[in-house]
């Protein structure tokens, strides 16, 4: 039986980083980043949220906020179904 992939949305809740503003979104359609529906996405942020994005694609969504670890610039994301 093949697992169903969820479309996942990361939403910026708060940001001290000049690359993100609250409300910015990044959409994952299965294993792909939906470039047409997403803003820019920093590779440091990806390294922090990837395990949660993978789990969410499989239907397990964490309610906890996710934070990018880069420098002192705190960016907080929420993950949810799109």
N, C-alpha and C positions, 0 to 999 in steps of 0.2 A: 504494500500500500504506500503510495507516494504522499509525503507530508504537504499540507497546504501552506504556501508562503503568505505571510501577512504583509501588507503595505504599511510601513512604519514611518512616523513623523517625529523628528526631533525639533522641539521648539525652544528657542532661547528665552529663559525666564528673566535673567539678569546678566549684565555684562560690564566688566571693567576693561574689556579688550576693544581696541578700535576696529577690529574686523567684524564684530557682531553687535547688533542692537536687539533689545527685547522685542520678541515677536518674530524674529528671523526664523525660517524653517528650512530643514533639510529632509528630503523625502527619499526613502529607500523602498524600491519596488523589488522585493525578493533580494537577490544579491547585488542588484544594481542601484547606483545613485541616480535618481531621476534629475538630470541636469536642467531640464526645462522648467521644473517646478521648484527647484532648490536654489538657495543662495550659495555663496562660496562656502567651502568647508575646509577648515584647517586640518592638516595631517596630525597635528598634536592632539586636537580634539577627537579625531577619529580613533587614535590609539587608546584614548580613555573610555570611549563609549562603545567600541566595537563589540565586546562580549555581550553587552546589554542589547545592542541592535540585533545581533545574531539570535539571542534568546527570544526577543520580541518577534522576530520574523517567524519563529516556530510557535508563537502563541503565548509565551511567558513574558509578561510585561511587568517590570519593576515600577513600583509607585514612588520610589526614592528619586530625588533629583540627582543628576549626574554632573560632575564638574570636570572641566578641562584642567590639567595639571601644569600648564605652561606658565612659567614665570610667576609674577604676582598678579597677573591679570585674570581675575576670576570670572569664568563664564559658566553659568548654570543652565543646563538643559533639562527638559522633561521629555520623556519618550512616551509615545502613544500610538494607537492605530490611526492611520490616516483616514 
